[in-house]
């Protein structure tokens, strides 16, 4: 079985898809069985997706999407800020 250190290093460098299949299979089996490596893998995937989405919006020129709050939400936020 592959060690957590090896999995973390491969995930951090994002080269695990370049590995041959006989090395990828034990790594993905480890990710499925190890809770910590599974969470780390999900965080890496989420981060990569977030960066990809940001770059897509940057290319379009829509980096700062317009967010509109309802009046009720705005009042709740103002009340919470006044409490501090």
C-alpha atoms as an extended CHARMM CRD file, in Angstrom:
* protein
*
        84  EXT
         1         1  UNK       CA              0.0000000000        0.0000000000        0.0000000000  PROA      1               0.0000000000
         2         2  UNK       CA              1.1600000000        3.5190000000       -0.7520000000  PROA      2               0.0000000000
         3         3  UNK       CA              1.9870000000        5.7770000000        2.1970000000  PROA      3               0.0000000000
         4         4  UNK       CA              0.0220000000        8.9520000000        2.9440000000  PROA      4               0.0000000000
         5         5  UNK       CA              3.1670000000       11.0160000000        2.3290000000  PROA      5               0.0000000000
         6         6  UNK       CA              3.4710000000        9.7110000000       -1.2110000000  PROA      6               0.0000000000
         7         7  UNK       CA             -0.2030000000       10.3780000000       -1.9380000000  PROA      7               0.0000000000
         8         8  UNK       CA             -0.0130000000       13.9110000000       -0.5330000000  PROA      8               0.0000000000
         9         9  UNK       CA              3.0950000000       14.6510000000       -2.5870000000  PROA      9               0.0000000000
        10        10  UNK       CA              1.4820000000       13.3550000000       -5.7860000000  PROA      10              0.0000000000
        11        11  UNK       CA             -1.7160000000       15.3290000000       -5.1330000000  PROA      11              0.0000000000
        12        12  UNK       CA              0.1980000000       18.5100000000       -4.3150000000  PROA      12              0.0000000000
        13        13  UNK       CA              2.1240000000       18.3210000000       -7.5690000000  PROA      13              0.0000000000
        14        14  UNK       CA             -0.9890000000       17.4210000000       -9.5840000000  PROA      14              0.0000000000
        15        15  UNK       CA              0.9370000000       14.8400000000      -11.5520000000  PROA      15              0.0000000000
        16        16  UNK       CA             -1.0260000000       11.7990000000      -10.4950000000  PROA      16              0.0000000000
        17        17  UNK       CA             -2.8940000000       11.5800000000      -13.7960000000  PROA      17              0.0000000000
        18        18  UNK       CA              0.4380000000       11.3740000000      -15.5930000000  PROA      18              0.0000000000
        19        19  UNK       CA              1.3890000000        8.2410000000      -13.6430000000  PROA      19              0.0000000000
        20        20  UNK       CA              1.0860000000        4.8500000000      -15.3230000000  PROA      20              0.0000000000
        21        21  UNK       CA             -2.1000000000        2.9370000000      -14.4950000000  PROA      21              0.0000000000
        22        22  UNK       CA             -0.3210000000        0.4010000000      -12.2610000000  PROA      22              0.0000000000
        23        23  UNK       CA              0.7520000000        3.2380000000       -9.9430000000  PROA      23              0.0000000000
        24        24  UNK       CA             -2.5150000000        5.1930000000      -10.1340000000  PROA      24              0.0000000000
        25        25  UNK       CA             -4.7140000000        2.2810000000       -9.0490000000  PROA      25              0.0000000000
        26        26  UNK       CA             -3.0200000000        1.7860000000       -5.6290000000  PROA      26              0.0000000000
        27        27  UNK       CA             -2.9900000000        5.5440000000       -5.0840000000  PROA      27              0.0000000000
        28        28  UNK       CA             -6.7100000000        5.9470000000       -5.7540000000  PROA      28              0.0000000000
        29        29  UNK       CA             -7.4110000000        2.8510000000       -3.6370000000  PROA      29              0.0000000000
        30        30  UNK       CA             -5.5000000000        4.5410000000       -0.8070000000  PROA      30              0.0000000000
        31        31  UNK       CA             -7.5030000000        7.7460000000       -1.3120000000  PROA      31              0.0000000000
        32        32  UNK       CA            -10.7630000000        5.7680000000       -1.0600000000  PROA      32              0.0000000000
        33        33  UNK       CA             -9.6700000000        3.8860000000        2.0840000000  PROA      33              0.0000000000
        34        34  UNK       CA             -7.8050000000        6.6150000000        4.0040000000  PROA      34              0.0000000000
        35        35  UNK       CA            -10.1220000000        9.2570000000        5.4490000000  PROA      35              0.0000000000
        36        36  UNK       CA             -7.4590000000       11.9640000000        5.7000000000  PROA      36              0.0000000000
        37        37  UNK       CA             -6.1430000000       11.4490000000        2.1740000000  PROA      37              0.0000000000
        38        38  UNK       CA             -9.7160000000       11.3620000000        0.8600000000  PROA      38              0.0000000000
        39        39  UNK       CA            -10.4590000000       14.7320000000        2.4670000000  PROA      39              0.0000000000
        40        40  UNK       CA             -7.1810000000       16.1710000000        1.1740000000  PROA      40              0.0000000000
        41        41  UNK       CA             -7.9480000000       14.8920000000       -2.3290000000  PROA      41              0.0000000000
        42        42  UNK       CA            -11.3950000000       16.5340000000       -2.2210000000  PROA      42              0.0000000000
        43        43  UNK       CA             -9.8300000000       19.8210000000       -1.0840000000  PROA      43              0.0000000000
        44        44  UNK       CA             -7.3150000000       19.6990000000       -3.9380000000  PROA      44              0.0000000000
        45        45  UNK       CA            -10.0790000000       18.9670000000       -6.4510000000  PROA      45              0.0000000000
        46        46  UNK       CA            -12.2410000000       21.8010000000       -5.0710000000  PROA      46              0.0000000000
        47        47  UNK       CA             -9.3030000000       24.2210000000       -5.2000000000  PROA      47              0.0000000000
        48        48  UNK       CA             -8.4770000000       23.2710000000       -8.7780000000  PROA      48              0.0000000000
        49        49  UNK       CA            -12.1210000000       23.6840000000       -9.7880000000  PROA      49              0.0000000000
        50        50  UNK       CA            -12.2660000000       27.0910000000       -8.0930000000  PROA      50              0.0000000000
        51        51  UNK       CA             -9.1360000000       28.3020000000       -9.8650000000  PROA      51              0.0000000000
        52        52  UNK       CA            -10.4310000000       26.9680000000      -13.1850000000  PROA      52              0.0000000000
        53        53  UNK       CA            -13.7750000000       28.7310000000      -12.7180000000  PROA      53              0.0000000000
        54        54  UNK       CA            -12.0020000000       31.9670000000      -11.7770000000  PROA      54              0.0000000000
        55        55  UNK       CA             -9.8150000000       31.7990000000      -14.8820000000  PROA      55              0.0000000000
        56        56  UNK       CA            -12.8710000000       31.1930000000      -17.0760000000  PROA      56              0.0000000000
        57        57  UNK       CA            -14.6110000000       34.2400000000      -15.5800000000  PROA      57              0.0000000000
        58        58  UNK       CA            -11.4220000000       36.2740000000      -15.9210000000  PROA      58              0.0000000000
        59        59  UNK       CA            -11.2120000000       35.4720000000      -19.6440000000  PROA      59              0.0000000000
        60        60  UNK       CA            -14.8170000000       36.5600000000      -20.1100000000  PROA      60              0.0000000000
        61        61  UNK       CA            -14.2050000000       39.7270000000      -18.0930000000  PROA      61              0.0000000000
        62        62  UNK       CA            -16.7320000000       38.8290000000      -15.4030000000  PROA      62              0.0000000000
        63        63  UNK       CA            -14.3810000000       38.4400000000      -12.4460000000  PROA      63              0.0000000000
        64        64  UNK       CA            -16.6410000000       40.1650000000       -9.9350000000  PROA      64              0.0000000000
        65        65  UNK       CA            -20.1410000000       38.7770000000      -10.3740000000  PROA      65              0.0000000000
        66        66  UNK       CA            -22.9520000000       40.9730000000       -9.1630000000  PROA      66              0.0000000000
        67        67  UNK       CA            -24.5020000000       39.7110000000       -5.9450000000  PROA      67              0.0000000000
        68        68  UNK       CA            -27.8510000000       41.0670000000       -4.8670000000  PROA      68              0.0000000000
        69        69  UNK       CA            -29.1320000000       40.5770000000       -1.3300000000  PROA      69              0.0000000000
        70        70  UNK       CA            -32.7390000000       40.6370000000       -0.3710000000  PROA      70              0.0000000000
        71        71  UNK       CA            -33.8230000000       43.3920000000        2.0150000000  PROA      71              0.0000000000
        72        72  UNK       CA            -34.3470000000       40.8390000000        4.7930000000  PROA      72              0.0000000000
        73        73  UNK       CA            -30.8480000000       39.4310000000        4.3680000000  PROA      73              0.0000000000
        74        74  UNK       CA            -29.3380000000       42.9080000000        4.3180000000  PROA      74              0.0000000000
        75        75  UNK       CA            -31.1530000000       43.8190000000        7.5700000000  PROA      75              0.0000000000
        76        76  UNK       CA            -29.9800000000       40.5950000000        9.2600000000  PROA      76              0.0000000000
        77        77  UNK       CA            -26.3840000000       41.3550000000        8.3250000000  PROA      77              0.0000000000
        78        78  UNK       CA            -26.6650000000       44.9490000000        9.5370000000  PROA      78              0.0000000000
        79        79  UNK       CA            -28.1610000000       43.7650000000       12.8420000000  PROA      79              0.0000000000
        80        80  UNK       CA            -25.3930000000       41.1940000000       13.3010000000  PROA      80              0.0000000000
        81        81  UNK       CA            -22.7360000000       43.8450000000       12.6460000000  PROA      81              0.0000000000
        82        82  UNK       CA            -24.3070000000       46.2400000000       15.1430000000  PROA      82              0.0000000000
        83        83  UNK       CA            -24.2210000000       43.5470000000       17.8480000000  PROA      83              0.0000000000
        84        84  UNK       CA            -20.4250000000       43.3400000000       17.7260000000  PROA      84              0.0000000000
